[in-house]
Amino acid sequence: MKTQSIALMALFISMVFSSCVGSAEGKSADPTKHRYASYEALAKLVSGEDPKPYKLIDVRTAQEFAEGRIPGASLLPYDQIGPGNPDLPKDSLVIVYCRSGRRSAIAAQALKQLGYTDIADFGGISSWKGMIER
């Protein structure tokens, strides 16, 4: 019982500290909480209304990408993310999305492990209310 209490306390403390991590301009320890993970913010980037440089990455399959994508997206399937991919500075804003959000979460974690510091997980393309490019 005492061991469980200590483990729960340690978990609680680590959650408190990890929730405090983050910085200005939308960077966050949790890519799903990033300000550019919202439709409104991403729509401003895609339209050019927000001039912040970014890289929008569709992490689905080539077939899914060909069927329709968010304008300006580049294809990089989540299972192909590795050192040297994508070719951007590690502090660049990178926004990932997939069909439902599962693969984008995996991709965001992989990018984080590669040292990328400004990652936004948009989740699923179904959250995109704008035009679809084909």
C-alpha atoms as an extended CHARMM CRD file, in Angstrom:
* protein
*
       134  EXT
         1         1  MET       CA              0.0000000000        0.0000000000        0.0000000000  PROA      1               0.0000000000
         2         2  LYS       CA              2.8050000000        2.3890000000        0.9370000000  PROA      2               0.0000000000
         3         3  THR       CA              4.5850000000        1.6310000000       -2.3590000000  PROA      3               0.0000000000
         4         4  GLN       CA              1.4060000000        2.4460000000       -4.3190000000  PROA      4               0.0000000000
         5         5  SER       CA              1.0230000000        5.7490000000       -2.4750000000  PROA      5               0.0000000000
         6         6  ILE       CA              4.6040000000        6.7280000000       -3.2650000000  PROA      6               0.0000000000
         7         7  ALA       CA              4.1520000000        5.7460000000       -6.9150000000  PROA      7               0.0000000000
         8         8  LEU       CA              0.9350000000        7.7670000000       -7.1850000000  PROA      8               0.0000000000
         9         9  MET       CA              2.5810000000       10.7870000000       -5.5650000000  PROA      9               0.0000000000
        10        10  ALA       CA              5.5360000000       10.5530000000       -7.9730000000  PROA      10              0.0000000000
        11        11  LEU       CA              3.1490000000       10.3140000000      -10.9280000000  PROA      11              0.0000000000
        12        12  PHE       CA              1.1900000000       13.3300000000       -9.7050000000  PROA      12              0.0000000000
        13        13  ILE       CA              4.3430000000       15.4120000000       -9.2410000000  PROA      13              0.0000000000
        14        14  SER       CA              5.6410000000       14.5020000000      -12.7000000000  PROA      14              0.0000000000
        15        15  MET       CA              2.2760000000       15.4340000000      -14.2490000000  PROA      15              0.0000000000
        16        16  VAL       CA              2.3020000000       18.8060000000      -12.4940000000  PROA      16              0.0000000000
        17        17  PHE       CA              5.8260000000       19.5860000000      -13.6720000000  PROA      17              0.0000000000
        18        18  SER       CA              5.2050000000       18.4040000000      -17.2360000000  PROA      18              0.0000000000
        19        19  SER       CA              2.0510000000       20.5160000000      -17.5080000000  PROA      19              0.0000000000
        20        20  CYS       CA              4.1000000000       23.5880000000      -16.6250000000  PROA      20              0.0000000000
        21        21  VAL       CA              6.5760000000       23.0510000000      -19.4550000000  PROA      21              0.0000000000
        22        22  GLY       CA              6.1180000000       25.2910000000      -22.4990000000  PROA      22              0.0000000000
        23        23  SER       CA              7.0480000000       28.6640000000      -23.8380000000  PROA      23              0.0000000000
        24        24  ALA       CA              5.8170000000       31.6330000000      -25.7920000000  PROA      24              0.0000000000
        25        25  GLU       CA              4.3700000000       31.6070000000      -29.3020000000  PROA      25              0.0000000000
        26        26  GLY       CA              2.3100000000       28.4720000000      -28.8300000000  PROA      26              0.0000000000
        27        27  LYS       CA              5.1100000000       26.0250000000      -28.1110000000  PROA      27              0.0000000000
        28        28  SER       CA              4.0250000000       23.3320000000      -25.7310000000  PROA      28              0.0000000000
        29        29  ALA       CA              5.2320000000       20.0520000000      -24.3080000000  PROA      29              0.0000000000
        30        30  ASP       CA              1.9290000000       18.5830000000      -25.5540000000  PROA      30              0.0000000000
        31        31  PRO       CA              1.5530000000       19.0180000000      -29.3570000000  PROA      31              0.0000000000
        32        32  THR       CA             -2.2360000000       18.6750000000      -29.0580000000  PROA      32              0.0000000000
        33        33  LYS       CA             -2.2990000000       21.8300000000      -26.8910000000  PROA      33              0.0000000000
        34        34  HSD       CA             -0.2390000000       23.8940000000      -29.3610000000  PROA      34              0.0000000000
        35        35  ARG       CA             -2.0450000000       27.0200000000      -30.5310000000  PROA      35              0.0000000000
        36        36  TYR       CA             -1.5710000000       25.9990000000      -34.1800000000  PROA      36              0.0000000000
        37        37  ALA       CA             -3.4090000000       22.7230000000      -33.5070000000  PROA      37              0.0000000000
        38        38  SER       CA             -6.7260000000       24.5800000000      -33.9050000000  PROA      38              0.0000000000
        39        39  TYR       CA             -8.6310000000       24.9650000000      -37.1770000000  PROA      39              0.0000000000
        40        40  GLU       CA             -8.7640000000       28.7530000000      -36.8670000000  PROA      40              0.0000000000
        41        41  ALA       CA             -5.0090000000       29.1780000000      -36.4000000000  PROA      41              0.0000000000
        42        42  LEU       CA             -4.1270000000       26.6850000000      -39.1520000000  PROA      42              0.0000000000
        43        43  ALA       CA             -6.6000000000       28.3180000000      -41.5520000000  PROA      43              0.0000000000
        44        44  LYS       CA             -4.8300000000       31.6710000000      -41.0050000000  PROA      44              0.0000000000
        45        45  LEU       CA             -1.4830000000       30.0620000000      -41.8200000000  PROA      45              0.0000000000
        46        46  VAL       CA             -2.7790000000       28.2940000000      -44.9330000000  PROA      46              0.0000000000
        47        47  SER       CA             -4.4680000000       31.4740000000      -46.2030000000  PROA      47              0.0000000000
        48        48  GLY       CA             -1.3470000000       33.5720000000      -45.6180000000  PROA      48              0.0000000000
        49        49  GLU       CA             -3.1560000000       35.7860000000      -43.1130000000  PROA      49              0.0000000000
        50        50  ASP       CA             -0.6120000000       34.6820000000      -40.4940000000  PROA      50              0.0000000000
        51        51  PRO       CA              2.8680000000       35.1350000000      -42.0090000000  PROA      51              0.0000000000
        52        52  LYS       CA              4.6270000000       32.7220000000      -39.6080000000  PROA      52              0.0000000000
        53        53  PRO       CA              6.7950000000       30.2440000000      -41.5320000000  PROA      53              0.0000000000
        54        54  TYR       CA              5.6770000000       26.6430000000      -41.0950000000  PROA      54              0.0000000000
        55        55  LYS       CA              5.7520000000       23.1890000000      -42.6100000000  PROA      55              0.0000000000
        56        56  LEU       CA              2.4330000000       21.3250000000      -42.8630000000  PROA      56              0.0000000000
        57        57  ILE       CA              2.9520000000       17.5770000000      -43.0600000000  PROA      57              0.0000000000
        58        58  ASP       CA              0.3270000000       15.0080000000      -43.9960000000  PROA      58              0.0000000000
        59        59  VAL       CA              1.4640000000       11.7690000000      -42.3580000000  PROA      59              0.0000000000
        60        60  ARG       CA             -1.0680000000        9.5030000000      -44.0960000000  PROA      60              0.0000000000
        61        61  THR       CA             -0.3720000000        7.1570000000      -47.0210000000  PROA      61              0.0000000000
        62        62  ALA       CA              0.3410000000        8.3660000000      -50.5510000000  PROA      62              0.0000000000
        63        63  GLN       CA             -3.1020000000        7.1220000000      -51.6390000000  PROA      63              0.0000000000
        64        64  GLU       CA             -4.8760000000        9.0650000000      -48.8630000000  PROA      64              0.0000000000
        65        65  PHE       CA             -2.8120000000       12.1540000000      -49.7090000000  PROA      65              0.0000000000
        66        66  ALA       CA             -3.8210000000       11.9020000000      -53.4000000000  PROA      66              0.0000000000
        67        67  GLU       CA             -7.4990000000       11.6330000000      -52.4500000000  PROA      67              0.0000000000
        68        68  GLY       CA             -7.4110000000       15.0350000000      -50.7350000000  PROA      68              0.0000000000
        69        69  ARG       CA             -5.2290000000       17.1290000000      -48.4620000000  PROA      69              0.0000000000
        70        70  ILE       CA             -5.0760000000       20.4590000000      -46.6830000000  PROA      70              0.0000000000
        71        71  PRO       CA             -3.6990000000       23.0570000000      -49.1310000000  PROA      71              0.0000000000
        72        72  GLY       CA              0.0710000000       23.4160000000      -48.9170000000  PROA      72              0.0000000000
        73        73  ALA       CA              0.6400000000       20.0860000000      -47.1740000000  PROA      73              0.0000000000
        74        74  SER       CA              3.6100000000       17.8780000000      -47.9610000000  PROA      74              0.0000000000
        75        75  LEU       CA              3.4270000000       14.1020000000      -47.7330000000  PROA      75              0.0000000000
        76        76  LEU       CA              5.6200000000       12.3040000000      -45.2200000000  PROA      76              0.0000000000
        77        77  PRO       CA              4.0360000000        9.0620000000      -43.9880000000  PROA      77              0.0000000000
        78        78  TYR       CA              4.3940000000        8.7540000000      -40.2260000000  PROA      78              0.0000000000
        79        79  ASP       CA              6.3270000000        5.4920000000      -40.4790000000  PROA      79              0.0000000000
        80        80  GLN       CA              8.9940000000        7.1670000000      -42.6450000000  PROA      80              0.0000000000
        81        81  ILE       CA              9.8870000000        9.9320000000      -40.1870000000  PROA      81              0.0000000000
        82        82  GLY       CA             13.5080000000        9.6180000000      -39.1580000000  PROA      82              0.0000000000
        83        83  PRO       CA             16.7780000000       11.5120000000      -38.9310000000  PROA      83              0.0000000000
        84        84  GLY       CA             17.0690000000       14.0610000000      -41.7450000000  PROA      84              0.0000000000
        85        85  ASN       CA             13.3160000000       14.0400000000      -42.4000000000  PROA      85              0.0000000000
        86        86  PRO       CA             11.7180000000       16.5240000000      -42.7660000000  PROA      86              0.0000000000
        87        87  ASP       CA             14.4550000000       18.8220000000      -43.9910000000  PROA      87              0.0000000000
        88        88  LEU       CA             13.8940000000       21.8250000000      -41.7050000000  PROA      88              0.0000000000
        89        89  PRO       CA             15.5700000000       23.5380000000      -38.7970000000  PROA      89              0.0000000000
        90        90  LYS       CA             14.7430000000       21.8090000000      -35.5230000000  PROA      90              0.0000000000
        91        91  ASP       CA             13.0580000000       24.9740000000      -34.1720000000  PROA      91              0.0000000000
        92        92  SER       CA             10.7390000000       25.4660000000      -37.1920000000  PROA      92              0.0000000000
        93        93  LEU       CA              6.9840000000       25.2190000000      -36.7220000000  PROA      93              0.0000000000
        94        94  VAL       CA              5.9450000000       21.7630000000      -37.9450000000  PROA      94              0.0000000000
        95        95  ILE       CA              2.2370000000       20.9000000000      -38.0890000000  PROA      95              0.0000000000
        96        96  VAL       CA              1.2240000000       17.2740000000      -38.6020000000  PROA      96              0.0000000000
        97        97  TYR       CA             -2.1390000000       15.7180000000      -39.4010000000  PROA      97              0.0000000000
        98        98  CYS       CA             -3.5670000000       12.3950000000      -40.5370000000  PROA      98              0.0000000000
        99        99  ARG       CA             -7.0580000000       10.9140000000      -40.9440000000  PROA      99              0.0000000000
       100       100  SER       CA             -8.1700000000       10.5480000000      -37.3380000000  PROA      100             0.0000000000
       101       101  GLY       CA             -5.3130000000       11.7760000000      -35.1410000000  PROA      101             0.0000000000
       102       102  ARG       CA             -3.6150000000        8.5080000000      -34.1840000000  PROA      102             0.0000000000
       103       103  ARG       CA             -0.8140000000        8.6570000000      -36.7610000000  PROA      103             0.0000000000
       104       104  SER       CA             -0.2880000000       12.3940000000      -36.2800000000  PROA      104             0.0000000000
       105       105  ALA       CA              0.2150000000       11.7950000000      -32.5480000000  PROA      105             0.0000000000
       106       106  ILE       CA              2.8320000000        9.1500000000      -33.3530000000  PROA      106             0.0000000000
       107       107  ALA       CA              4.4790000000       11.5020000000      -35.8670000000  PROA      107             0.0000000000
       108       108  ALA       CA              4.5280000000       14.3950000000      -33.3900000000  PROA      108             0.0000000000
       109       109  GLN       CA              6.1990000000       12.1700000000      -30.8040000000  PROA      109             0.0000000000
       110       110  ALA       CA              8.7660000000       10.9400000000      -33.3550000000  PROA      110             0.0000000000
       111       111  LEU       CA              9.5930000000       14.5280000000      -34.3470000000  PROA      111             0.0000000000
       112       112  LYS       CA              9.9310000000       15.4910000000      -30.7010000000  PROA      112             0.0000000000
       113       113  GLN       CA             12.3590000000       12.6100000000      -30.1660000000  PROA      113             0.0000000000
       114       114  LEU       CA             14.3630000000       13.8330000000      -33.1750000000  PROA      114             0.0000000000
       115       115  GLY       CA             14.7780000000       17.2100000000      -31.4620000000  PROA      115             0.0000000000
       116       116  TYR       CA             12.0600000000       19.3060000000      -33.1070000000  PROA      116             0.0000000000
       117       117  THR       CA             10.8470000000       21.8650000000      -30.5840000000  PROA      117             0.0000000000
       118       118  ASP       CA              7.8040000000       23.5300000000      -32.1990000000  PROA      118             0.0000000000
       119       119  ILE       CA              5.3940000000       20.7680000000      -33.2050000000  PROA      119             0.0000000000
       120       120  ALA       CA              1.6270000000       21.1020000000      -33.5200000000  PROA      120             0.0000000000
       121       121  ASP       CA             -0.5610000000       18.0140000000      -33.8700000000  PROA      121             0.0000000000
       122       122  PHE       CA             -3.6450000000       19.1440000000      -35.8090000000  PROA      122             0.0000000000
       123       123  GLY       CA             -5.1290000000       15.6770000000      -35.4870000000  PROA      123             0.0000000000
       124       124  GLY       CA             -7.4650000000       14.3910000000      -38.1820000000  PROA      124             0.0000000000
       125       125  ILE       CA             -8.1890000000       15.9860000000      -41.5350000000  PROA      125             0.0000000000
       126       126  SER       CA            -11.8510000000       15.6580000000      -40.5770000000  PROA      126             0.0000000000
       127       127  SER       CA            -11.2730000000       18.6940000000      -38.3090000000  PROA      127             0.0000000000
       128       128  TRP       CA            -10.3340000000       20.7800000000      -41.3570000000  PROA      128             0.0000000000
       129       129  LYS       CA            -13.3370000000       22.8780000000      -42.4430000000  PROA      129             0.0000000000
       130       130  GLY       CA            -11.6270000000       24.5900000000      -45.3520000000  PROA      130             0.0000000000
       131       131  MET       CA            -10.9250000000       23.6810000000      -48.9470000000  PROA      131             0.0000000000
       132       132  ILE       CA             -9.4440000000       20.2740000000      -49.7370000000  PROA      132             0.0000000000
       133       133  GLU       CA             -6.7360000000       20.1660000000      -52.3980000000  PROA      133             0.0000000000
       134       134  ARG       CA             -6.7190000000       17.2320000000      -54.8110000000  PROA      134             0.0000000000
